[in-house]
Amino acid sequence: MFFLLTAVALVGVATFFSYAPGLSGEACEGISLGWVASNGRDPIAIEKAMRCAQDYKQSHQGFLISGFIVTYVTFQSFAIPGGMCLLLNILAGAVFPFWMAEMLVMFCATVGASCCFLISHYLGRGIISFYGLDPMLADYRKKVNDNRHQLFMFLVLTRCTPVPAVLINMASPLLDVPLGTFFTSTIVGQVPLNSVHMFAGYTMAQTGSFQPGSIKFIMLGGVVITAYMFKGIIKEQVASLKAKFA
């Protein structure tokens, strides 16, 4: 059922883009959705995609925004690997005003994560096994149960840590996390990391080139800010670990 739903969704995306106004100009030469999906982590490809999106926006901004939403929500909903959502975060910061990019990514990321939550809720643990997340599930279950009294803050903080987003999205319904709590914590929790990607895109638009190294400094700043915002819960977790290994 999961494979069938994923295939139907991807066919729907392909059909949507088959009606797209044609790409024109040298900046968009050779670019397609498949090309973007397969080259999403290549700095040169990211720069080319940015220039194409900037040109396309001049004549077809409405379709560009619609295509952004359709693609982002679909890839996020079905946890399709390949870094497409990361690329879209970067392109949003490069192509749109920052406030607009922030709202657009926040909407897409939250809706996509919530759809992933619901898919996992109805299709069950088999998806967790498919993605090879069973070894992480037991540990994540314990952490969720230990933080039931502050579940919202815990989920927000978890979004700012190396815990895979696909694990959070798919495991949460299996661990009796309420959809309302999941939804609101996703809105808040995804802002820091997504903002890092958008800042990288904004920098790329200003300099004309994508410099992955600059992301490290932005991420460091994001970690410091996040640590300050959630210093209370961090102290509690550290104290818990000390007690555990004392």
C-alpha positions, 0 to 999 in steps of 0.5 A: 500500500505504501509503495502504491501510494508513493507511486500514485503521488509521484505520477501526480507530480509528474502529471502536474509538471507536464502542464508547466509553461515551458522552460526557456533561456540558457539558464534553464537548458537541460533542467527537468524535475528528474535532473533536479532530483538526481543532482540536488546535492551538487553545488554546481547543479544548485547554482544552475537551478537557482538561476533557472528558478530566478528567470522562471519566476519573472514570467511564471511566479504563480506556477513556480510557487505551486510547483514548489508546494506540490513537490515539497509536500509530496517528497516530505509526505513519503520521506523520499530520499535524495535531498529534494527538500533540502534543495528546495529550502536553499532555492526558496532563500535564493529566489523569494524574499526571506519572509516569503521563503520562511512562510512557504517552507514552514507551510510545506514542511509542516503539512508534509510532516503531518501527512507522513504522520498520518500515513504511518498512523494508518499503515503501521510499523512496516514503514519504519522497518522499510526505512531501517529505523527499527534500531532507533525506535526503541531508544526514541520510544524511551525518550518520548515516554521520559518526556511525556510531561513536556512533550511539546518542548521535547519534540521542538528540541528534537527537530533541532538535533541529529535525530532523523526527521523521518523517524520523528514523523513516522514513529510519533503516531506509533508512540501515541503522540497526539497529532495536535502536539506533533503539528504545532511542535513541527511548526516551531521546531523546523524553523531553525534548521530550515532557516539555516538552509534558506540563509545559505540560499540567500547568500548564494543569491547575493554572491552568485555561487553556492558555498557549502562551507558557509553553512557550517558557521550559520549552523553553529550560530543556530545551535547556540541560539537553540541551546539558549532557547531550550537550556532548561530542557537541555539541563534536565536531559544532562542531569538525567544522563548523569544520574543514569551513569552515576 
